[in-house]
Amino acid sequence: METVELNERQKKSRRGRNIALGIVLGALVVAFYLITLVKIGNMGQ
């Protein structure tokens, strides 16, 4: 099975895309967590 060798520009591009995806996913997790806290906090009222 052959593997494709990426050049430096492609590696850098892929790394940047992966970092951006990680940041977006992390932001979504934080947003869902905060929304959940707010909803639970308002249940007692």
C-alpha positions in Angstrom: 0.0 0.0 0.0 1.4 3.3 -1.0 1.2 6.5 1.1 1.1 10.0 -0.3 4.0 12.2 0.8 2.9 15.8 1.6 5.2 18.7 1.0 5.9 21.3 3.6 3.2 23.7 2.4 0.6 21.0 2.5 1.7 19.9 6.0 1.5 23.5 7.2 -1.9 23.9 5.6 -3.3 20.7 7.2 -1.9 21.7 10.6 -3.5 25.1 10.4 -6.8 23.5 9.4 -6.6 21.0 12.3 -5.9 23.7 14.8 -8.8 25.8 13.6 -11.1 22.8 13.8 -9.9 22.1 17.3 -10.6 25.7 18.4 -14.1 25.6 16.9 -14.9 22.2 18.6 -13.6 23.5 21.9 -15.7 26.7 21.6 -18.8 24.5 20.9 -18.1 22.4 24.0 -17.8 25.5 26.2 -21.0 27.1 24.7 -23.0 23.9 25.4 -21.6 23.7 28.9 -22.5 27.4 29.6 -26.0 27.0 28.1 -26.6 23.9 30.2 -25.5 25.7 33.4 -27.8 28.6 32.6 -30.8 26.4 32.0 -30.2 24.3 35.2 -29.7 27.5 37.2 -33.1 28.9 35.9 -35.0 25.7 36.8 -35.4 26.6 40.4 -37.1 29.9 39.7 
